């Protein structure tokens, strides 16, 4: 019989600053899953575009992705609003998405043996990267709450930005992510909707944990 606690694949999609990253991280830790924040890959490429303008082209990106180590994605420089905005622009390029997809698919389906599976979050994970995921979630929250959370995060990182600017930038990013032709953000019919607006981090975690436990303990 297949061990239900092994080879678990969790797919999460969410708009910007909905709390998906925090949740995915705690769920991954709890079930010992490889966690990949796929937005960070687009952010890394956006950062290369901003910081290495002259070298930036598809073969440069291809080489970078080939050598990519998940740890590099923890670079704090990737968290700025400027990088996030640029990420949503370059994320519309289909050739670039294909390069990034193979990295993501490999993480999802072939995590290192020490893990019990994988958990990826992004915009097209539930229907493009892991369409056969064991668990699918769409995590969202009210736009003002998302902007407030992102504003608090950026302030902690000592970024000089106003709440109004953050709100505007998130609205712009939503518009672009939901309406683009390639890999738009959407909630698939088989994803469980979690609205984190009025829930604590712990309450969100327990909501997801209950759903997972019900299935793997049965
Ligand atoms: O999740 P995060 O806000 O860091 O993502 C930055 C941008 O990268 C998103 O606004 C989106 O345009 C893009 N992205 C994407 N597909 C993913 C993850 C992120 O297009 N799977």
Boltz pocket constraint, residues with backbone or C-beta under 6 A from the ligand:
constraints:
  - pocket:
      binder: B
      contacts: [[A, 14], [A, 16], [A, 17], [A, 38], [A, 39], [A, 40], [A, 42], [A, 43], [A, 84], [A, 87], [A, 88], [A, 89], [A, 91], [A, 121], [A, 122], [A, 123], [A, 124], [A, 125], [A, 173], [A, 177], [A, 183]]
      max_distance: 6.0
